Amino acid sequence: MRSLLGRLLRRDAPDVPLDPALWAQVRARLPWAAALDEARAQRLSALAAWFLRRKAITPVGGLELDAADRALLATACCLPVMEVGVAGLRGWSELVVYPDAFRVNRSHVDAAGVLHEWEDELIGEAWEAGPLILSWADVQADCAEPDAGFCVAVHEMAHKLDALDGMLDGTPPLAADFNTAWVRDFQQAFDAMNALLDRGRAPPIDEYAAESPEEFFAVASEYHFSAPALLRDAYPQVAAHLQRFYGPSPFG
């Protein structure tokens, strides 16, 4: 598994973990880190230390973050790259952190040439060629309920991984045989979810996954880390692919 992205991307393996006292604080506050076996915990610690050395963490809106807060954020962002390593962190340099949900202006020109403008309230965003953006309040809320099916840091990191091959389409860079099975099984699950919604039935996971293939991948990634049994029951093939890509969920 560790070679899947490595075949396509240059990677270097970080081997300097976080300071033990700082890492102890992170594990006390980040349930996914606390649940890992020691080998994977050390791998995650080293990735978080690499993240802190290489990426700017910029609080905005009057937010202040101490060293433990920054280490927690770095660790949460590194959860999805425990298997692929720092190759999964390429292509961007900044994590922007808002105190709470934030507003962004949107615009769209429809087929008739009419410009539509509106404002969205977001808890996270991943710019394809720019920063990753998170709401600190929502990161903390995820930590308070780690098995509720939500993890905004994982969701936005899934988008970053998805974009590594230049296309935001629900499929990160994969070896050819894995890619074929992934595309087939994710598409079938995405279509099945939309069919349920078309019949007025509630889907087994957050219906935001039905927005697009890339959102299905990001939402399913949240469930892999925060409600893996539910994901396995709902979409067993998708769950199996995510376990291969991300490694076993910390929650089994």
Secondary structure as UniProt FT lines:
FT   TURN            2..8
FT   HELIX           20..29
FT   HELIX           31..34
FT   HELIX           38..54
FT   STRAND          56..59
FT   TURN            61..62
FT   HELIX           67..78
FT   HELIX           79..81
FT   TURN            82..84
FT   HELIX           85..89
FT   TURN            90..91
FT   STRAND          94..98
FT   STRAND          102..109
FT   TURN            111..112
FT   STRAND          115..122
FT   STRAND          124..126
FT   TURN            128..129
FT   STRAND          132..135
FT   HELIX           136..144
FT   TURN            146..147
FT   HELIX           152..162
FT   HELIX           163..165
FT   HELIX           176..198
FT   TURN            199..200
FT   HELIX           207..211
FT   HELIX           213..226
FT   HELIX           228..234
FT   HELIX           236..246
FT   TURN            250..251
//
